[in-house]
């Protein structure tokens, strides 16, 4: 008894649903189709099917015969320069035909022109009639060629080899600023937007809309490369050397001041060990006013205690009289209610008259009001100035480009 371990196609049940693509793929055997497609792909990789090729593609007819030169071993040639591997991928796979040999080509303006229009245009040109559009185009081409020829020498010798001037001097910077001002002074309001974009695009000066919105300013005032102090050189000048020594001394003085401040606010706030409180001093402090414990009796303590006891006794008698002689609650009469309403009305009138009087008197306080307003404005300006100074101080530190600060 032998076991058949060869993996064959799945067993297909005849009584299954085939109404959907999922069930069709699941219950249909397509191994033959897959094998045929795989064989076709393999033949494409190796150069095509053998059945479609002729005998001349496989065999070569040798008409030269055997000669002495043929019998000699050919010397191995030096390695020829081959194209780069990265460019070989652009040539396509060897032996595989181009799937789209005829591709669309962008025709020129002359080829796209209607034959009738083209014939008519040639006839008019032969008679000496040229359109204004062609005249302008020809003139523009000539101008462009002249400008290109004029700048040919400059383009060839653009790289400077002699630096007989200061690149960062004030004279050159002032000249550049003056040129920019002259350019900005030209009135370009009559030129359309499309014309400006076209000109800038062909002169490599066009900036996209998103590029204009981008913040080009640096987030820090620190230079990209920090130049060391002149006093740090090998042979510094005396003034530079003294300057950097003074700066280093100020740094050490600030450190010492900070150390003294910390010591004053921590160690200096507590008493010395000899003056620190102990159990004896604590007992004396708690026994003050208690003669039985040997505490000191404060002066005028007896008189104050007698006066307090007398006041307490009088207050207690008054409260007792109030409780004993209390009268029951009586509702207000109509006359009392009318009097209360009249008093409230008079109080409201007096309050209104008082407010009017204050408003009239406010005219004489304009100076003080203006003074307060000026003080508020000055305070606002000072606050804005401090805020601007804080922003500038923040720019003096390295820029924070992520969630973590530079340390």
C-alpha positions in Angstrom: 0.0 0.0 0.0 1.5 3.3 -1.1 0.5 6.8 -0.2 0.2 9.4 -3.0 2.0 12.5 -1.5 1.9 14.5 -4.8 -0.1 17.8 -4.2 -2.7 18.0 -6.9 -5.5 20.4 -7.6 -8.2 20.8 -4.9 -11.1 18.5 -5.0 -14.0 20.3 -6.5 -17.5 19.6 -5.3 -20.0 19.4 -8.1 -23.0 20.7 -6.0 -21.7 24.2 -5.1 -23.0 27.7 -5.8 -21.3 29.6 -8.6 -23.4 32.7 -8.7 -20.7 35.1 -7.4 -17.1 35.8 -8.3 -16.0 34.7 -4.8 -17.6 31.3 -5.1 -16.5 30.9 -8.7 -12.8 31.5 -7.8 -13.1 29.3 -4.8 -14.8 26.3 -6.5 -13.2 26.3 -10.0 -9.8 24.8 -10.8 -7.7 27.4 -12.8 -4.3 25.7 -12.4 -4.1 25.0 -16.2 -4.7 28.7 -17.0 -2.1 29.8 -14.4 0.5 27.3 -15.9 -0.2 28.6 -19.4 0.2 32.2 -18.3 3.4 31.5 -16.4 4.9 29.6 -19.4 4.0 32.6 -21.7 5.7 35.1 -19.3 8.8 32.8 -19.2 9.0 32.8 -23.0 8.8 36.6 -23.1 11.7 36.8 -20.6 13.9 34.6 -22.7 13.2 36.3 -26.0 9.9 34.8 -27.3 8.4 31.5 -28.1 10.5 28.9 -30.1 7.5 27.9 -32.1 7.2 31.4 -33.7 10.9 31.7 -34.6 12.6 30.6 -37.8 15.7 28.5 -38.2 18.0 31.5 -39.1 17.3 32.8 -35.6 18.9 29.6 -34.1 21.6 28.6 -36.7 24.3 30.5 -38.5 25.6 29.5 -42.0 29.4 29.3 -41.9 30.8 30.1 -45.4 34.4 30.9 -44.5 35.6 27.4 -43.7 38.6 26.6 -41.5 41.6 28.8 -41.8 44.8 29.4 -39.8 43.4 32.5 -38.4 40.3 30.7 -37.4 42.2 28.0 -35.6 44.3 30.4 -33.6 43.0 31.4 -30.3 41.7 34.9 -30.2 43.4 37.2 -27.7 41.3 38.5 -25.0 40.4 42.1 -25.7 40.6 44.7 -23.0 37.4 45.4 -21.3 35.4 47.8 -23.3 33.7 50.8 -21.8 30.1 49.6 -21.1 27.2 51.8 -20.3 26.2 52.2 -16.6 23.9 49.6 -15.1 21.4 52.3 -14.1 21.0 53.3 -17.8 20.6 49.8 -19.0 17.3 49.6 -17.2 16.0 52.4 -19.5 16.8 50.3 -22.6 14.2 47.6 -21.5 14.6 43.9 -21.1 16.6 42.1 -23.8 14.5 40.1 -26.2 11.1 41.5 -25.0 9.3 43.4 -27.7 8.1 46.9 -27.1 4.4 46.7 -26.1 3.6 50.1 -27.8 6.0 50.6 -30.7 4.0 53.5 -32.2 3.7 56.2 -29.6 2.2 59.7 -30.1 4.7 62.4 -30.8 4.1 66.1 -30.0 3.9 67.8 -33.3 5.4 71.2 -34.0 3.4 74.3 -34.6 4.2 74.0 -38.4 3.0 70.4 -38.5 -0.2 71.1 -36.6 -1.2 73.9 -39.0 -4.1 73.2 -41.3 -2.9 72.4 -44.8 -5.2 75.0 -46.4 -4.1 77.7 -44.0 -0.5 76.7 -44.5 -0.7 76.9 -48.3 -2.5 80.3 -48.1 0.2 81.6 -45.7 3.0 80.5 -48.1 1.3 82.1 -51.0 1.0 85.5 -49.1 4.7 85.3 -48.1 5.7 84.7 -51.7 3.8 87.8 -52.7 5.4 89.9 -49.9 2.6 90.0 -47.4 3.7 89.2 -43.8 1.4 89.3 -40.8 2.1 91.6 -37.9 2.4 88.6 -35.5 5.2 87.1 -37.6 7.0 90.4 -37.8 6.9 90.8 -34.0 8.0 87.2 -33.5 11.0 87.6 -35.9 12.0 90.9 -34.2 11.9 89.3 -30.7 14.0 86.4 -31.9 16.6 88.7 -33.3 16.6 90.7 -30.0 17.0 87.5 -28.0 20.0 86.4 -30.2 21.6 89.8 -29.9 21.3 89.7 -26.1 22.6 86.2 -25.9 25.6 87.1 -28.1 26.3 90.2 -26.0 26.4 88.2 -22.8 28.4 85.2 -24.2 31.7 86.5 -23.0 30.3 87.3 -19.6 28.8 83.8 -19.3 32.1 82.1 -20.3 34.1 84.2 -17.8 31.5 84.4 -15.1 33.7 82.7 -12.4 35.8 85.5 -10.8 39.5 84.7 -10.3 40.8 88.1 -9.1 39.4 89.7 -5.9 40.9 93.1 -5.8 38.1 94.7 -3.8 36.2 94.1 -0.5 33.2 91.8 -1.1 31.4 92.9 2.0 32.4 96.6 1.8 29.9 99.4 2.3 30.5 100.8 -1.2 29.3 97.6 -2.9 26.3 97.2 -0.6 25.3 100.8 -1.2 25.5 100.3 -4.9 23.3 97.2 -4.8 20.8 99.1 -2.6 20.7 102.0 -5.1 20.1 99.6 -8.0 17.2 97.9 -6.2 15.7 101.3 -5.4 15.9 102.3 -9.1 14.2 99.1 -10.1 11.5 99.5 -7.5 10.9 103.1 -8.7 9.7 101.9 -12.1 5.9 102.0 -12.6 4.7 98.5 -13.6 1.1 99.1 -12.8 0.1 99.1 -16.5 1.5 95.6 -17.1 -0.9 92.7 -16.7 -0.3 90.0 -14.2 0.0 87.3 -16.7 2.7 89.2 -18.6 4.7 89.7 -15.4 4.5 86.0 -14.6 5.5 85.0 -18.1 8.5 87.4 -18.1 9.6 86.3 -14.6 9.3 82.6 -15.6 11.5 82.9 -18.7 14.0 85.0 -16.8 14.2 82.6 -13.9 12.8 85.2 -11.4 9.3 83.8 -10.8 8.5 82.9 -7.3 5.4 80.7 -6.7 2.6 81.9 -4.5 3.4 79.5 -1.7 7.0 80.7 -1.7 5.9 84.3 -1.1 4.0 83.2 2.0 6.9 81.2 3.4 8.7 82.9 6.3 12.3 83.4 5.2 13.3 85.1 8.4 15.6 83.2 10.8 14.2 82.3 14.2 17.4 83.4 15.9 19.8 86.3 15.8 22.8 84.0 16.3 25.0 83.7 13.2 25.3 80.4 11.4 29.0 80.3 12.2 30.0 82.1 15.3 33.3 84.1 14.8 35.6 83.8 17.8 36.6 87.0 19.8 39.8 88.7 18.4 41.3 88.3 21.9 41.3 84.5 21.5 43.8 84.5 18.7 47.5 83.4 19.1 48.9 86.9 19.0 46.0 89.2 20.0 46.1 93.0 20.3 46.4 94.4 23.8 42.9 96.0 23.8 41.3 92.8 22.5 43.1 90.7 25.1 42.0 93.0 28.0 38.5 93.1 26.7 38.1 89.3 26.7 39.7 89.1 30.2 37.2 91.7 31.5 34.3 89.6 30.0 35.6 86.4 31.7 36.0 88.3 35.0 32.4 89.5 34.8 31.2 85.9 34.2 33.0 84.7 37.4 31.7 87.7 39.4 28.1 86.8 38.4 28.7 83.2 39.4 30.0 84.3 42.8 27.0 86.6 43.4 24.6 83.8 42.6 26.4 81.6 45.1 26.2 84.2 47.8 22.6 84.8 47.1 21.8 81.1 47.5 23.8 80.9 50.7 22.0 84.0 52.1 18.6 82.6 51.4 19.3 79.2 52.8 22.1 79.0 55.4 21.9 82.7 56.4 18.2 82.5 57.3 18.7 80.0 60.1 20.3 80.8 63.5 23.7 79.4 64.6 24.0 76.3 66.7 24.7 78.3 69.8 21.6 80.6 69.3 19.3 77.8 68.2 16.2 77.1 70.5 16.3 74.1 72.8 14.0 72.5 75.4 14.9 75.0 78.1 14.0 78.1 76.0 10.9 76.4 74.7 9.7 75.7 78.4 10.3 79.3 79.4 8.4 80.6 76.4 5.4 78.4 77.1 5.4 79.2 80.9 5.1 83.0 80.4 2.1 84.3 82.5 1.9 81.1 84.6 3.3 81.8 88.1 2.9 78.2 89.3 5.5 77.1 86.6 7.8 79.9 87.4 6.9 82.0 84.4 7.3 85.7 84.3 4.1 87.7 84.9 3.6 90.5 82.4 2.9 94.0 83.6 -0.7 95.3 83.8 -2.1 91.8 83.4 -4.2 91.9 86.6 -5.9 95.2 85.6 -6.7 93.9 82.2 -8.2 90.7 83.5 -10.5 92.7 86.0 -11.6 95.0 83.2 -12.5 92.1 80.9 -14.4 90.3 83.7 -16.4 93.5 84.4 -17.3 94.0 80.7 -18.4 90.3 80.4 -20.7 90.7 83.4 -22.4 93.8 82.0 -22.9 92.2 78.6 -24.4 89.2 80.2 -26.9 91.3 82.2 -27.9 93.2 79.0 -28.6 90.0 77.1 -30.6 88.6 80.0 -32.8 91.8 80.1 -33.4 91.5 76.4 -34.4 87.9 76.6 -36.7 88.5 79.7 -38.3 91.7 78.3 -38.8 90.5 74.7 -42.0 91.6 73.0 -43.9 89.4 70.6 -43.7 90.2 66.8 -46.3 92.8 65.6 -47.1 93.4 61.9 -46.7 96.9 60.4 -49.7 99.1 60.1 -50.8 100.8 56.9 -49.5 104.1 58.1 -46.1 102.6 58.8 -46.1 101.0 55.4 -47.0 104.3 53.7 -44.3 106.1 55.6 -41.8 103.4 54.5 -42.8 103.8 50.8 -42.5 107.6 51.1 -39.0 107.3 52.7 -37.8 104.9 49.9 -39.1 107.3 47.2 -37.4 110.3 48.8 -34.2 108.2 49.1 -34.3 107.3 45.4 -34.8 111.0 44.4 -31.9 112.1 46.6 -29.7 109.4 45.1 -30.6 110.5 41.5 -29.9 114.2 42.4 -26.6 113.2 43.9 -25.6 111.3 40.7 -26.5 114.3 38.5 -24.5 116.5 40.8 -21.5 114.2 40.5 -21.8 114.2 36.7 -21.9 118.0 36.6 -18.9 118.2 38.9 -17.1 115.7 36.6 -16.5 118.5 34.1 -14.1 120.1 36.5 -12.1 116.9 36.8 -11.1 116.6 33.1 -7.5 117.3 33.9 -7.3 114.4 36.3 -9.1 112.2 33.8 -6.7 113.1 31.1 -3.8 112.5 33.5 -5.1 109.0 34.2 -5.5 108.3 30.5 -2.0 109.4 29.7 -0.7 107.3 32.6 -2.5 104.3 31.1 -1.1 104.9 27.6 2.4 105.2 29.0 2.0 102.0 30.9 0.7 100.3 27.8 3.7 101.6 25.7 6.1 100.5 28.4 4.6 97.0 28.5 4.8 96.7 24.7 8.4 97.8 24.8 9.2 95.2 27.5 7.5 92.5 25.4 9.5 93.5 22.3 12.7 93.4 24.3 11.8 89.9 25.6 11.2 88.7 22.0 14.6 90.1 20.9 16.2 88.3 23.9 14.5 85.1 22.9 16.0 85.5 19.4 19.5 85.7 20.9 19.2 82.0 21.9 19.4 79.0 19.4 16.2 78.4 17.5 13.9 75.6 18.7 13.1 73.6 15.5 11.4 70.6 17.3 9.8 69.7 20.5 13.2 69.6 22.3 15.1 72.7 23.1 18.7 73.1 22.1 21.1 72.6 25.0 
